[in-house]
Amino acid sequence: MKYLRYTAYALVLIGALNWGLVGIFGFDLVASIFGDMTLVSRIIYSLVGISAIVTALMVHHCEPIQQTDSCEYGNCKF
């Protein structure tokens, strides 16, 4: 589960940087590397979208409190 979370975060970061480049400079990095809507670029876009869903679902995943000196919200894994 830990590797899924880190992979999803990395792909969301790549997607966010790509959209930042598109918004600010009008430059699509994924399309310039892999071609405009080729199979590889569509797979990358799909993986970024799936990773965004996984990240949104896992962002508030908290473990139960096991120590009395923890904060009241538990040990959150971000």
C-alpha positions in Angstrom: 0.0 0.0 0.0 2.9 2.3 0.8 4.3 1.9 -2.8 0.9 2.6 -4.3 0.7 5.8 -2.4 4.1 7.0 -3.4 3.6 6.0 -7.0 0.3 7.8 -7.1 1.9 10.9 -5.5 4.7 10.9 -8.1 2.3 10.6 -11.0 0.0 13.3 -9.6 3.0 15.6 -9.2 4.0 14.9 -12.9 0.5 15.7 -14.0 0.4 18.8 -12.0 3.7 20.0 -13.4 2.5 19.2 -16.9 -0.7 21.2 -16.4 1.2 24.0 -14.9 3.4 24.2 -18.0 0.2 24.1 -20.2 -1.5 26.8 -18.3 1.5 29.2 -18.0 3.5 28.6 -21.2 1.1 26.7 -23.4 3.6 23.8 -23.5 2.5 20.2 -23.1 5.6 18.3 -22.0 4.0 14.8 -22.3 2.8 15.5 -25.8 6.2 16.9 -26.8 8.1 13.8 -25.5 5.7 11.1 -26.6 3.7 12.7 -29.4 0.3 14.3 -29.5 -2.3 11.7 -28.2 -0.2 8.6 -29.1 -0.8 5.4 -27.2 2.0 6.1 -24.8 0.8 9.6 -24.0 -2.7 8.4 -23.5 -1.5 5.8 -21.1 0.4 8.4 -19.2 -2.6 10.7 -19.0 -4.8 7.8 -17.9 -2.3 6.8 -15.2 -2.1 10.4 -13.9 -5.9 10.5 -13.7 -6.2 7.2 -11.9 -3.4 8.3 -9.5 -5.4 11.5 -8.8 -8.4 9.4 -7.8 -6.2 7.1 -5.6 -4.5 10.1 -4.0 -7.9 11.8 -3.3 -9.2 8.6 -1.6 -6.0 8.0 0.4 -5.2 11.6 1.5 -7.1 11.3 4.8 -6.1 7.7 5.6 -5.3 7.7 9.4 -4.2 4.9 11.7 -6.0 4.6 15.0 -4.4 6.1 18.1 -2.2 3.6 19.9 -0.3 5.9 22.3 -1.8 8.2 24.9 0.6 11.0 24.1 -0.5 11.2 20.4 -2.6 14.0 19.1 -6.3 13.6 19.2 -6.5 12.9 15.5 -4.3 9.9 15.4 -1.2 9.1 13.4 -2.1 10.3 9.9 -0.2 8.9 7.0 0.2 11.5 4.2 
